[in-house]
Amino acid sequence: MTTLEETLRTARRVLGGAHPDVAETENTLRDSRRALRERESLLAKYLLYAASALAIGAFVLAQRARRR
């Protein structure tokens, strides 16, 4: 992300905002940000599922320990 952001700043300064390469870099940066958000969202879901599974496992173990 940092490299794309720096590249975009440099491209705008050197080539101007109307240059096709600047537009391409803007699109790439936008797509990269979207992909990163999606990946982070998916990771958060997996972490939530894992935490739920651990909580259920702890509950089951506690119930077994009570029965003994």
C-alpha positions, 0 to 999 in steps of 0.5 A: 500500500505504501509503495502504491501511495508513494508512486501515485504521489510521484506520478501526479507530481511528474505526469499530472493528474490527467495522465493515463498512468496516474488513473491506472495507479489510482485504480490499482490503489483503490482495488488494493485497498478493497482487497485488504479490507476484504482480507481483514474482514475475513480474518476477523470472521475466522478469529470470531469463529475460533474464539467461539469454538474455544469457548464451546470447548471450554464449556464442554470441558467444564461440564465434564469436570463437574460430572466427575 
